[in-house]
Amino acid sequence: MVMMSTSGNLEVDVATNDDYITKAFIADGDIQHAQTRRKLIFNNSGFISIDCGESEDYTDPSSGIFYQTDAEFIGTGKNKPISSESMTLAPYDRRSKNLRSFDEGIKNCYTLPKPSQGKDDKYLLRGSFMYGNYDGKNEIPKFDLYLGVNFWVTVELEKVLSYFYEEIIFVPATDLIYVCLVNTGSGIPFISALELRLLDNPIYAELGPSLQTAHRYDVGSNQSVRYKDDVYDRIWNTGGFDGYYPIKIQDQESIDTQNSATADKPPEKVLSTAIKAQSAGDAIDYKWNPTDPNSDSYVYLHFAEIEVLPNGTQRKLYISLNGEPYPGEQPIKLEYLKATTVTTSKWPIKGAQLSFSISTGAGSDLPPILNGLEILQAKSLLLLPTNQEDVDAIMNIKKNVTAEKKDWQGDPCLPINYTWQGLHCSDENPPRIISLNLSSSGLSGEILPVFFNFKSIQSLDLSSNNLSGPLPGFLEQLPFLNMLNLSGNNLTGFIPQALQQKVKDKTLLLRVDKNPNLCLTDSCEKTVVFCNASMDENPKVCQTDSRKKKTTDLIPVLVPIVSALILLLLGGLAIFWTLKRKKRGEMVVVEAGKEGSVKSKTRKFTFSEIVSITGNFEIVIGRGGSGTVYHGRLKDGTQVAVKMLSPSSTQTKEFHTEVQLLMRIHHRNLATLIGYCDEGTNMALISEYMANGNVKQHLSGIIICCYNAQP
């Protein structure tokens, strides 16, 4: 029994072995693709095929497609088989027998990387769903499906044994593709299969940025078509047309699809069958109800003459849309065994109920035929994913967080109702992370340089972790940061001067209490600048030391005088030690490369090594007129600063002179040159990474002491 639902979806009774409820979505649309640990197997070029809930990989015997388990693509949910009764009654493939359900969390996301051979191309993504009373409740759930940050569709099966699938064709906006199932309170989300297919760019290129497919039919056939007959693995369903005469191609004949004017490339198997009206006076009519009457709809009519006609005769067709003549060239003349596609891509139609009619054209007495049909509807997917720089940073942090954060899946900021816990984002499109609470998240080691990538961050809470080492200077370069909570860690050293100034100016609320090794030396006896009046949790933090007020007032006068005296003293000592070493036959300056001199440890790096050291230039720690400075790590883990000279400032002779000079000069108070790169316009200097800030900050004599300050 076949019937057409009011939504225009095909529903077939289970007894016909073709129980599909089909919708498809098409949409236009590269941080860590190289860092992902997911194991991908592409036995079919450009395909990723996942059997959700399956326990082992396998090759589908009918299509030859290799299917993987979903264990490498998601970390939440549970594998479940459908009920034994459903196993018996449902005549479907292996992918319908198992599923993954998500009874914890509101948003659960699969993460798929794009196949490398399809960068910036279109993809077809299919999600399949078979409830099969897996939970024994006999209650079909209803839930939402998101592609990345945009709502895709509501999954709502009609029957326990219905096999339901959704397709979307899109251009990914990022290297990782998120498919998210969202619990809306109407049952536990589940999924049976996920399939990603690479498409050629010309396909559907003439249509709008986002499209929903209402129908895709192999007209005249009693068996649906997909891969390998369709190289893109689109599913062409049967049915949809009653009361017409089915015809098929003669044995040993084949359809010429290579010279078709359309890039849609309907499969030859689809074109090898057709329906035919009873007589030349009858028409082939079709009606459907779009899901959105205000959106444009497009019709693809696929034809091929597969009947041997008498000499001198030709089938000609006349097409009308919603009762109006098709605006393109008419009549449509069919040639034997040649594919022809008529599309309304230039003339979309809209309305609550739409229709087309195919009748016999002038100059022909042959009844009309139709081989294949696609109906597409415009759909807007307008939201952009979170700013990529922020995504790269938060994904890097995620790898270092040991506290459980189950909702940290998919895009960090969107959908807006499902933002990651501890994050607040801006209303921009794309959004940026403006607040990040990582208190008690199990962070350890030094503060990661990736925090510098949050260029719009306003509030950052890293309290109650096990962070150690000095406060990095890059924190002062976050332009919008107005709240920084570092309390309850094991930080050491001093507070960068720029952060001190922001505290004084009351543009930054800073908490560094409960860091027992931070500023607990004699340095705390220097000028004490207390944090912020609102930080009264620790009584020793936010009080003014009146006994040192006069000292504080003298600092602007004393600092330059003391600094000048120190410089004179250092200059005198330098002359003294130079004369002394010369007297002993030692060299203060190392002449690299000259016979008898000390060999320099400075090495030359290739540009590809520079890319690897900096993680593809991921973290910027400084900028200047001559170039940009990036954070990096050598193979042994040593942190380095990599200065890439901008092309406009790279003069080969001056660069070589600078390298030679830095190779010759060595001093314990100067950052050591570790190496350099000199490949054409790619010039770089690799030096020690100075995590404690610069000399200026340490000569100022102003130390923030926010813990155990003695009045």
C-alpha positions as CSV (number, residue, x, y, z in Angstrom):
1,M,0.0,0.0,0.0
2,V,1.4,3.4,-1.1
3,M,0.2,6.8,0.0
4,M,1.4,10.4,-0.1
5,S,1.4,12.3,3.1
6,T,0.3,15.9,3.4
7,S,3.9,17.0,3.8
8,G,4.9,15.5,0.5
9,N,7.0,12.7,2.0
10,L,6.7,9.2,0.6
11,E,5.4,6.6,3.1
12,V,5.2,2.9,2.1
13,D,3.8,0.2,4.2
14,V,6.3,-2.3,5.7
15,A,4.8,-5.2,3.7
16,T,6.1,-3.7,0.5
17,N,9.8,-4.0,1.7
18,D,10.2,-0.3,0.8
19,D,9.3,1.6,4.0
20,Y,11.0,4.9,3.6
21,I,10.1,8.4,4.8
22,T,12.5,10.6,2.8
23,K,13.5,14.1,3.2
24,A,16.8,15.7,2.0
25,F,18.4,19.0,2.7
26,I,21.0,20.8,0.5
27,A,23.1,23.7,1.7
28,D,26.0,25.8,0.7
29,G,28.2,26.2,3.0
30,D,39.1,23.6,7.0
31,I,41.3,23.1,13.9
32,Q,42.8,20.4,14.3
33,H,42.4,18.1,11.2
34,A,46.1,17.2,11.4
35,Q,45.8,16.7,15.2
36,T,42.7,14.6,15.2
37,R,43.2,11.1,16.4
38,R,40.3,9.6,14.6
39,K,41.1,6.6,12.5
40,L,39.6,6.9,9.0
41,I,39.3,4.3,6.3
42,F,38.4,5.5,2.8
43,N,37.9,2.3,0.8
44,N,35.5,4.3,-1.3
45,S,37.1,7.5,-2.5
46,G,35.7,10.5,-0.7
47,F,33.3,8.4,1.4
48,I,33.0,8.2,5.2
49,S,30.5,5.5,6.2
50,I,29.6,4.9,9.8
51,D,27.3,2.2,11.2
52,C,26.2,3.7,14.5
53,G,25.9,1.1,17.3
54,E,27.7,-1.6,15.4
55,S,30.6,-3.3,17.2
56,E,32.9,-4.1,14.2
57,D,33.8,-2.8,10.8
58,Y,32.5,-4.5,7.7
59,T,32.0,-4.2,4.0
60,D,28.4,-4.1,2.7
61,P,27.9,-7.0,0.3
62,S,25.5,-5.3,-2.0
63,S,27.3,-2.0,-2.5
64,G,30.9,-2.8,-1.6
65,I,31.0,0.2,0.7
66,F,33.2,-0.1,3.8
67,Y,31.4,0.8,7.1
68,Q,33.1,1.7,10.3
69,T,31.9,1.6,13.9
70,D,31.2,5.1,15.4
71,A,33.6,4.7,18.3
72,E,36.2,7.0,16.9
73,F,33.7,9.8,16.1
74,I,31.8,10.3,19.3
75,G,32.5,9.7,23.0
76,T,29.0,9.7,24.4
77,G,25.9,7.5,24.1
78,K,25.3,3.7,24.2
79,N,25.1,1.0,21.6
80,K,21.7,-0.8,21.4
81,P,20.1,-3.4,19.1
82,I,16.5,-3.0,17.9
83,S,14.0,-5.5,19.5
84,S,14.1,-9.1,18.4
85,E,10.5,-8.7,17.0
86,S,11.6,-5.8,14.9
87,M,14.6,-7.8,13.7
88,T,12.2,-10.3,12.3
89,L,9.6,-7.9,10.8
90,A,11.9,-5.2,9.3
91,P,13.4,-6.3,6.0
92,Y,16.2,-3.8,6.0
93,D,20.0,-3.8,5.7
94,R,22.5,-4.3,8.5
95,R,22.6,-0.6,9.4
96,S,19.0,-0.7,10.6
97,K,19.6,-3.5,13.2
98,N,21.7,-1.4,15.7
99,L,21.7,2.2,16.9
100,R,23.4,4.5,19.4
101,S,21.1,6.3,21.9
102,F,21.8,9.3,24.0
103,D,20.1,9.3,27.4
104,E,22.6,11.8,28.9
105,G,23.1,15.4,28.0
106,I,21.0,17.6,25.8
107,K,23.4,18.0,22.8
108,N,25.5,15.0,21.6
109,C,27.6,15.5,18.5
110,Y,29.5,13.3,16.0
111,T,32.7,14.9,14.7
112,L,33.6,14.1,11.1
113,P,36.7,15.4,9.3
114,K,36.5,16.3,5.6
115,P,38.2,13.8,3.3
116,S,41.4,15.4,2.1
117,Q,40.6,15.0,-1.5
118,G,37.5,17.1,-1.2
119,K,38.7,20.4,0.4
120,D,36.2,23.2,-0.3
121,D,33.9,20.9,-2.3
122,K,30.3,19.9,-1.8
123,Y,29.3,16.9,0.3
124,L,26.2,14.8,0.8
125,L,25.6,13.9,4.4
126,R,23.0,11.3,5.3
127,G,21.7,10.4,8.8
128,S,19.5,7.2,9.1
129,F,17.1,6.3,11.9
130,M,15.4,3.0,12.7
131,Y,13.6,3.0,16.1
132,G,12.6,-0.7,16.1
133,N,11.4,-0.5,19.8
134,Y,15.0,-0.8,21.0
135,D,14.1,0.4,24.5
136,G,10.9,-1.7,24.8
137,K,8.7,1.3,25.4
138,N,7.0,1.3,22.1
139,E,7.1,5.1,22.1
140,I,8.7,6.7,19.1
141,P,10.9,9.7,20.2
142,K,11.0,13.1,18.5
143,F,14.2,15.2,18.5
144,D,16.1,17.8,16.5
145,L,19.1,17.4,14.3
146,Y,21.7,20.1,13.7
147,L,24.4,20.3,11.1
148,G,27.1,22.3,12.8
149,V,25.4,25.5,14.2
150,N,22.3,25.4,12.0
151,F,19.1,23.6,12.7
152,W,18.7,20.8,10.1
153,V,15.4,19.0,10.8
154,T,13.2,17.5,13.4
155,V,13.4,13.7,13.4
156,E,9.9,12.2,13.8
157,L,9.2,8.7,12.6
158,E,5.7,7.7,11.8
159,K,6.0,4.0,12.8
160,V,8.0,1.7,15.0
161,L,9.4,-0.1,11.9
162,S,9.8,3.0,9.8
163,Y,13.3,3.5,8.3
164,F,13.8,7.3,8.1
165,Y,16.8,9.1,6.7
166,E,17.8,12.7,6.2
167,E,20.2,14.0,3.5
168,I,22.0,17.3,3.3
169,I,24.4,18.6,0.6
170,F,26.6,21.4,1.7
171,V,30.0,23.0,1.6
172,P,31.6,22.7,5.1
173,A,32.7,26.0,6.7
174,T,35.3,24.3,8.9
175,D,37.7,21.3,8.7
176,L,35.5,19.4,11.2
177,I,31.8,18.6,10.5
178,Y,29.6,18.4,13.5
179,V,26.3,16.4,13.4
180,C,24.4,17.0,16.6
181,L,21.4,15.3,18.1
182,V,19.4,17.5,20.5
183,N,17.0,16.3,23.1
184,T,13.9,18.6,23.0
185,G,12.0,16.8,25.8
186,S,10.0,14.4,23.5
187,G,12.1,11.3,23.8
188,I,15.7,10.0,23.8
189,P,17.6,10.9,20.6
190,F,19.2,8.0,18.6
191,I,20.8,7.3,15.2
192,S,21.5,4.3,13.1
193,A,24.0,5.4,10.5
194,L,25.9,8.4,9.2
195,E,27.3,8.6,5.6
196,L,29.4,11.4,4.1
197,R,29.8,11.5,0.3
198,L,32.1,13.8,-1.7
199,L,30.3,15.4,-4.7
200,D,31.6,17.2,-7.9
201,N,31.4,20.9,-7.6
202,P,29.2,21.4,-10.7
203,I,26.3,19.4,-9.3
204,Y,23.4,21.6,-8.3
205,A,25.7,24.6,-8.9
206,E,23.0,26.6,-10.6
207,L,20.7,26.5,-7.5
208,G,20.6,28.7,-4.4
209,P,22.9,28.5,-1.4
210,S,20.7,26.1,0.6
211,L,18.1,23.6,-0.6
212,Q,15.7,21.0,0.8
213,T,14.9,18.0,-1.4
214,A,11.2,17.1,-1.2
215,H,11.5,14.1,-3.5
216,R,13.9,12.0,-5.6
217,Y,12.3,9.2,-7.6
218,D,13.4,6.5,-10.0
219,V,10.2,6.6,-12.0
220,G,8.9,3.4,-13.5
221,S,11.2,1.1,-11.4
222,N,10.2,-1.2,-8.6
223,Q,13.6,-1.1,-6.9
224,S,15.4,1.9,-5.4
225,V,18.8,3.0,-6.8
226,R,22.0,4.1,-5.0
227,Y,25.8,3.3,-5.1
228,K,27.3,1.9,-7.3
229,D,24.7,2.8,-9.9
230,D,24.8,6.4,-8.5
231,V,28.4,7.4,-8.1
232,Y,27.4,9.9,-5.4
233,D,25.3,7.3,-3.5
234,R,22.1,9.4,-3.7
235,I,19.0,7.3,-3.0
236,W,16.4,7.2,-5.7
237,N,13.1,5.9,-4.3
238,T,10.4,4.0,-6.1
239,G,6.7,4.9,-6.2
240,G,5.0,8.3,-6.3
241,F,3.1,7.7,-9.6
242,D,0.0,5.5,-10.0
243,G,-2.1,4.8,-13.1
244,Y,0.7,5.0,-15.7
245,Y,2.3,2.4,-17.9
246,P,5.9,1.3,-16.9
247,I,8.4,0.9,-19.7
248,K,12.1,-0.1,-19.7
249,I,15.1,-0.1,-22.0
250,Q,15.8,-3.0,-24.3
251,D,18.4,-5.5,-23.2
252,Q,22.0,-4.8,-24.2
253,E,21.2,-1.1,-24.8
254,S,22.6,1.7,-22.8
255,I,21.9,5.4,-22.2
256,D,24.4,8.1,-23.2
257,T,24.7,10.2,-20.0
258,Q,28.1,11.8,-20.8
259,N,26.8,14.3,-23.2
260,S,23.9,15.4,-21.0
261,A,23.5,19.2,-20.7
262,T,23.0,18.9,-16.9
263,A,25.7,18.4,-14.3
264,D,23.2,16.7,-12.1
265,K,24.3,13.3,-13.6
266,P,21.2,11.1,-13.1
267,P,22.3,7.4,-13.0
268,E,21.9,5.4,-16.2
269,K,19.9,2.9,-14.2
270,V,17.3,5.6,-13.4
271,L,17.0,6.6,-17.0
272,S,16.6,3.0,-18.1
273,T,13.0,2.9,-16.8
274,A,10.1,5.3,-17.2
275,I,6.4,5.7,-17.0
276,K,4.2,6.5,-20.0
277,A,0.8,8.0,-20.2
278,Q,-1.9,5.7,-21.6
279,S,-2.4,7.8,-24.8
280,A,-1.2,11.0,-26.5
281,G,-4.2,12.8,-25.1
282,D,-3.3,12.0,-21.5
283,A,-0.8,13.9,-19.3
284,I,1.5,12.9,-16.5
285,D,0.5,15.0,-13.5
286,Y,2.1,15.5,-10.1
287,K,1.2,17.6,-7.1
288,W,3.0,18.1,-3.7
289,N,2.8,20.3,-0.7
290,P,6.1,22.1,0.2
291,T,7.2,22.2,3.8
292,D,7.5,26.0,3.5
293,P,5.1,27.6,1.1
294,N,7.1,30.8,1.2
295,S,10.3,29.2,-0.1
296,D,11.3,28.7,-3.7
297,S,11.0,25.2,-5.2
298,Y,12.9,23.8,-8.1
299,V,12.0,20.9,-10.3
300,Y,14.4,18.5,-12.2
301,L,12.7,16.3,-14.8
302,H,15.0,13.6,-16.2
303,F,14.1,12.1,-19.6
304,A,15.6,9.5,-22.1
305,E,13.8,8.0,-25.0
306,I,14.0,4.2,-24.4
307,E,11.4,3.0,-26.8
308,V,12.3,2.1,-30.4
309,L,10.0,4.4,-32.5
310,P,8.9,4.1,-36.1
311,N,11.1,5.9,-38.6
312,G,10.3,9.6,-38.9
313,T,8.7,9.9,-35.5
314,Q,10.0,11.7,-32.4
315,R,8.5,12.1,-29.0
316,K,7.9,15.8,-28.1
317,L,6.8,17.0,-24.7
318,Y,5.0,20.1,-23.4
319,I,5.5,21.1,-19.7
320,S,3.5,23.3,-17.5
321,L,4.2,24.5,-13.9
322,N,1.3,25.4,-11.6
323,G,-0.8,25.7,-14.7
324,E,1.5,28.0,-16.5
325,P,3.7,27.1,-19.5
326,Y,7.3,26.2,-18.7
327,P,9.4,29.4,-19.6
328,G,12.2,27.4,-21.3
329,E,12.3,26.2,-24.9
330,Q,9.3,24.0,-25.9
331,P,8.5,21.5,-27.1
332,I,11.1,19.2,-25.4
333,K,12.4,16.8,-28.1
334,L,13.8,13.5,-27.0
335,E,16.5,11.5,-28.8
336,Y,16.9,7.8,-28.6
337,L,19.1,6.6,-25.7
338,K,20.3,10.2,-24.9
339,A,19.7,11.9,-21.5
340,T,17.8,15.1,-21.3
341,T,17.1,17.1,-18.1
342,V,14.6,19.9,-17.9
343,T,15.1,22.1,-14.8
344,T,13.3,25.2,-13.4
345,S,16.5,26.5,-11.8
346,K,16.0,29.9,-13.5
347,W,12.3,29.9,-12.8
348,P,11.6,28.8,-9.2
349,I,8.0,28.4,-8.1
350,K,6.4,28.8,-4.6
351,G,3.1,28.2,-2.9
352,A,1.1,26.0,-0.5
353,Q,0.5,23.4,-3.2
354,L,2.6,23.0,-6.3
355,S,2.2,20.9,-9.5
356,F,3.6,20.1,-12.9
357,S,2.1,18.5,-15.9
358,I,3.8,16.7,-18.9
359,S,1.8,16.3,-22.0
360,T,2.3,15.6,-25.7
361,G,3.9,18.4,-27.6
362,A,2.9,19.9,-31.0
363,G,3.9,17.8,-34.0
364,S,3.9,14.5,-32.1
365,D,1.3,11.8,-31.5
366,L,3.2,9.8,-28.9
367,P,2.2,9.9,-25.2
368,P,4.5,11.7,-22.7
369,I,7.0,9.8,-20.6
370,L,9.1,10.6,-17.5
371,N,12.2,8.7,-16.3
372,G,13.3,10.5,-13.1
373,L,12.3,13.3,-10.8
374,E,13.9,15.6,-8.2
375,I,12.1,18.4,-6.4
376,L,14.2,20.8,-4.3
377,Q,13.2,23.6,-2.0
378,A,15.2,26.7,-0.9
379,K,16.2,26.7,2.8
380,S,18.2,29.2,4.7
381,L,21.2,28.1,6.8
382,L,22.6,31.5,7.8
383,L,24.5,31.1,11.0
384,L,28.3,30.9,10.9
385,P,30.4,28.8,13.3
386,T,32.3,30.3,16.1
387,N,35.4,32.3,15.1
388,Q,38.0,29.8,14.0
389,E,40.8,31.3,16.2
390,D,38.6,30.9,19.3
391,V,37.7,27.3,18.2
392,D,41.3,26.3,17.8
393,A,42.2,27.7,21.2
394,I,39.3,26.1,23.1
395,M,39.9,22.7,21.4
396,N,43.5,22.9,22.5
397,I,42.4,23.7,26.1
398,K,39.9,20.9,25.9
399,K,42.7,18.4,25.6
400,N,44.2,19.6,28.8
401,V,41.0,19.7,30.9
402,T,40.7,16.6,33.1
403,A,37.4,17.5,34.7
404,E,34.4,15.9,32.9
405,K,32.7,18.3,30.5
406,K,30.2,16.1,28.7
407,D,28.5,19.0,26.9
408,W,31.8,20.2,25.3
409,Q,30.7,18.8,21.9
410,G,30.2,20.4,18.6
411,D,30.5,24.2,18.2
412,P,31.4,26.0,21.4
413,C,29.0,28.9,21.0
414,L,26.1,27.7,18.9
415,P,23.3,26.8,18.8
416,I,22.8,29.7,21.3
417,N,20.7,27.5,23.7
418,Y,23.4,24.8,23.8
419,T,26.6,26.9,24.4
420,W,29.3,24.9,26.2
421,Q,29.2,25.0,30.0
422,G,31.4,27.8,31.3
423,L,31.4,29.9,28.1
424,H,29.6,33.1,27.1
425,C,29.8,34.3,23.5
426,S,29.1,37.5,21.7
427,D,26.1,38.1,19.4
428,E,28.3,38.5,16.3
429,N,28.1,36.3,13.3
430,P,30.4,34.5,13.6
431,P,30.3,34.7,17.5
432,R,33.5,35.0,19.6
433,I,34.1,33.7,23.1
434,I,33.9,36.6,25.6
435,S,33.8,34.8,28.9
436,L,35.5,31.5,29.9
437,N,35.2,29.9,33.3
438,L,37.6,27.0,33.8
439,S,37.6,27.0,37.6
440,S,38.3,23.6,39.1
441,S,38.8,22.1,35.6
442,G,42.0,20.1,36.5
443,L,44.4,22.3,34.5
444,S,48.0,21.9,35.4
445,G,51.4,23.1,34.3
446,E,52.1,26.6,32.9
447,I,49.3,28.8,31.6
448,L,48.9,27.8,28.0
449,P,49.9,30.3,25.3
450,V,46.7,29.5,23.4
451,F,44.8,31.8,25.8
452,F,46.3,34.7,23.8
453,N,44.1,33.7,20.9
454,F,41.0,34.8,22.7
455,K,41.1,38.3,21.3
456,S,37.6,39.2,22.5
457,I,37.8,37.7,25.9
458,Q,36.5,39.9,28.7
459,S,36.4,37.5,31.7
460,L,38.8,34.6,32.3
461,D,38.6,32.4,35.4
462,L,41.4,29.9,35.9
463,S,41.0,29.6,39.7
464,S,41.3,26.4,41.8
465,N,43.5,24.5,39.4
466,N,47.1,23.3,39.6
467,L,48.7,25.9,37.4
468,S,52.4,26.6,38.0
469,G,55.2,28.8,36.6
470,P,55.2,32.5,36.1
471,L,52.3,34.7,34.8
472,P,52.9,34.9,31.0
473,G,53.3,38.4,29.5
474,F,50.7,37.7,26.8
475,L,47.8,38.1,29.3
476,E,48.5,41.9,29.3
477,Q,47.9,41.9,25.5
478,L,44.3,40.8,25.7
479,P,42.6,44.1,24.9
480,F,39.2,43.5,26.4
481,L,40.2,41.5,29.4
482,N,38.6,43.1,32.5
483,M,38.4,40.2,34.9
484,L,41.2,37.7,35.5
485,N,40.9,35.1,38.4
486,L,44.1,33.1,39.0
487,S,43.5,32.4,42.7
488,G,44.1,28.9,44.2
489,N,47.0,27.8,42.0
490,N,50.8,27.4,42.3
491,L,52.0,30.3,40.3
492,T,55.4,31.8,40.9
493,G,57.3,35.0,40.0
494,F,55.9,38.4,39.6
495,I,52.9,40.1,38.0
496,P,53.7,41.7,34.5
497,Q,53.8,45.5,34.8
498,A,51.1,46.1,32.2
499,L,48.7,44.0,34.3
500,Q,49.7,46.0,37.4
501,Q,48.9,49.2,35.5
502,K,45.5,47.9,34.5
503,V,44.7,47.1,38.1
504,K,45.7,50.7,39.1
505,D,43.6,52.1,36.4
506,K,40.7,50.0,37.6
507,T,40.3,48.5,34.1
508,L,41.1,45.0,35.4
509,L,39.8,43.0,38.3
510,L,42.7,40.7,39.2
511,R,42.7,37.8,41.7
512,V,45.9,36.0,42.5
513,D,45.4,35.1,46.2
514,K,46.0,31.6,47.4
515,N,49.1,31.2,45.3
516,P,51.7,30.4,48.1
517,N,54.7,30.7,45.9
518,L,53.7,33.9,44.1
519,C,55.4,37.1,45.3
520,L,56.4,35.6,48.7
521,T,60.0,36.7,48.7
522,D,61.9,39.9,49.8
523,S,60.5,41.4,46.5
524,C,57.2,41.8,48.4
525,E,58.9,44.4,50.5
526,K,59.1,46.6,47.5
527,T,56.2,48.9,46.7
528,V,53.0,47.1,47.2
529,V,50.1,47.7,44.8
530,F,47.0,46.1,46.0
531,C,44.4,44.6,43.7
532,N,40.8,45.8,43.6
533,A,38.5,47.1,46.4
534,S,35.9,44.5,45.4
535,M,38.3,41.7,46.2
536,D,37.8,41.6,50.0
537,E,37.7,37.9,50.4
538,N,41.3,38.0,51.8
539,P,41.7,40.9,54.2
540,K,45.4,41.2,53.3
541,V,44.7,41.6,49.6
542,C,42.7,44.8,49.2
543,Q,44.1,47.2,51.8
544,T,46.4,50.2,51.3
545,D,49.7,50.2,53.2
546,S,49.9,53.7,54.6
547,R,53.3,53.2,56.1
548,K,54.7,52.8,52.5
549,K,52.8,55.5,50.9
550,K,55.7,57.9,50.8
551,T,57.9,55.2,49.2
552,T,55.2,54.8,46.6
553,D,55.1,58.5,45.8
554,L,58.9,58.6,45.3
555,I,58.9,55.8,42.7
556,P,58.4,58.0,39.6
557,V,61.5,59.9,40.7
558,L,63.7,57.1,42.0
559,V,63.2,54.6,39.2
560,P,65.0,56.5,36.4
561,I,67.8,57.5,38.8
562,V,68.3,54.0,40.0
563,S,68.1,52.7,36.5
564,A,70.7,55.1,35.3
565,L,73.1,54.1,38.1
566,I,72.6,50.4,37.3
567,L,73.4,51.0,33.7
568,L,76.6,52.9,34.5
569,L,77.6,50.1,36.9
570,L,76.9,47.4,34.3
571,G,78.9,49.4,31.7
572,G,81.9,49.7,34.1
573,L,81.7,46.0,34.9
574,A,81.6,45.1,31.3
575,I,84.7,47.1,30.5
576,F,86.5,45.6,33.5
577,W,85.7,42.0,32.6
578,T,86.5,42.6,28.9
579,L,90.0,43.9,29.8
580,K,90.4,41.0,32.3
581,R,89.4,38.3,29.7
582,K,91.6,39.8,27.0
583,K,94.5,39.7,29.4
584,R,93.7,36.0,29.9
585,G,93.4,35.4,26.2
586,E,89.6,34.8,26.3
587,M,87.0,36.1,23.8
588,V,83.9,37.9,24.9
589,V,82.5,37.8,21.3
590,V,82.5,34.5,19.5
591,E,83.5,34.8,15.9
592,A,81.3,32.0,14.4
593,G,83.0,30.1,11.6
594,K,86.6,31.5,12.1
595,E,89.4,29.1,12.7
596,G,90.3,28.8,16.4
597,S,87.0,30.3,17.6
598,V,84.4,28.7,19.7
599,K,81.9,26.9,17.5
600,S,78.4,28.4,17.7
601,K,75.5,26.1,18.7
602,T,73.2,28.1,16.5
603,R,71.6,26.0,13.7
604,K,69.8,26.7,10.5
605,F,66.2,25.5,10.3
606,T,64.1,24.8,7.2
607,F,60.9,26.6,6.6
608,S,59.0,23.4,7.0
609,E,60.6,22.9,10.4
610,I,59.5,26.4,11.4
611,V,55.9,25.5,10.4
612,S,56.1,22.4,12.6
613,I,57.7,24.2,15.6
614,T,55.0,26.9,15.6
615,G,52.1,24.5,15.0
616,N,51.5,26.2,11.7
617,F,51.9,29.7,13.3
618,E,49.1,29.0,15.7
619,I,50.0,31.3,18.6
620,V,51.0,35.0,18.2
621,I,52.9,36.4,21.2
622,G,54.0,39.7,19.7
623,R,54.0,42.0,16.7
624,G,56.4,44.7,15.5
625,G,57.2,46.8,12.4
626,S,59.6,44.1,11.0
627,G,57.4,41.0,11.7
628,T,55.4,38.8,13.9
629,V,56.6,36.7,16.9
630,Y,55.1,33.2,17.4
631,H,55.3,30.8,20.3
632,G,56.8,27.4,19.4
633,R,58.3,24.2,20.8
634,L,61.3,22.3,19.6
635,K,61.2,18.5,19.4
636,D,62.7,18.2,22.9
637,G,59.8,20.3,24.3
638,T,61.9,23.5,24.7
639,Q,59.7,26.6,24.3
640,V,61.0,29.2,21.8
641,A,60.0,32.5,20.3
642,V,60.0,32.5,16.5
643,K,60.2,35.9,14.8
644,M,59.0,35.8,11.2
645,L,60.2,38.8,9.2
646,S,57.6,40.3,7.0
647,P,58.4,40.3,3.3
648,S,58.4,44.1,3.1
649,S,61.1,44.3,5.8
650,T,63.4,41.4,4.7
651,Q,66.6,42.7,3.2
652,T,68.9,39.7,2.8
653,K,72.1,41.6,3.6
654,E,70.7,43.2,6.7
655,F,69.2,39.9,7.8
656,H,72.5,38.0,7.4
657,T,74.3,40.8,9.4
658,E,71.8,40.5,12.2
659,V,72.1,36.7,12.4
660,Q,76.0,36.9,12.4
661,L,75.8,39.5,15.2
662,L,73.4,37.5,17.4
663,M,75.5,34.4,16.8
664,R,78.6,36.2,18.1
665,I,77.2,37.8,21.3
666,H,76.5,35.8,24.4
667,H,75.4,37.0,27.8
668,R,73.3,35.5,30.6
669,N,71.0,38.5,30.6
670,L,70.3,38.3,26.8
671,A,68.0,35.9,25.1
672,T,70.1,33.3,23.3
673,L,69.7,32.9,19.5
674,I,68.9,29.2,19.0
675,G,68.7,29.3,15.2
676,Y,67.4,30.9,12.1
677,C,65.7,30.2,8.8
678,D,66.8,31.7,5.5
679,E,64.7,30.3,2.5
680,G,64.0,33.0,0.0
681,T,61.5,35.4,1.5
682,N,61.0,33.1,4.5
683,M,63.3,34.5,7.1
684,A,63.0,33.8,10.8
685,L,65.0,34.1,14.0
686,I,64.5,31.4,16.7
687,S,65.4,32.5,20.3
688,E,64.6,31.6,23.9
689,Y,61.0,32.0,25.0
690,M,61.0,34.6,27.9
691,A,58.0,33.6,30.0
692,N,58.7,36.0,32.8
693,G,58.4,39.2,30.7
694,N,61.1,41.7,29.8
695,V,63.8,43.7,31.7
696,K,61.6,46.8,31.8
697,Q,59.0,45.0,33.9
698,H,61.6,43.8,36.4
699,L,63.4,47.2,36.7
700,S,60.3,49.1,37.6
701,G,60.4,48.0,41.2
702,I,56.6,47.7,41.4
703,I,55.4,44.3,42.4
704,I,51.8,43.2,43.0
705,C,51.7,41.1,46.1
706,C,48.2,39.7,46.5
707,Y,48.8,37.1,49.1
708,N,50.3,37.2,52.6
709,A,51.4,40.9,52.2
710,Q,52.7,42.2,55.5
711,P,51.6,45.7,56.4
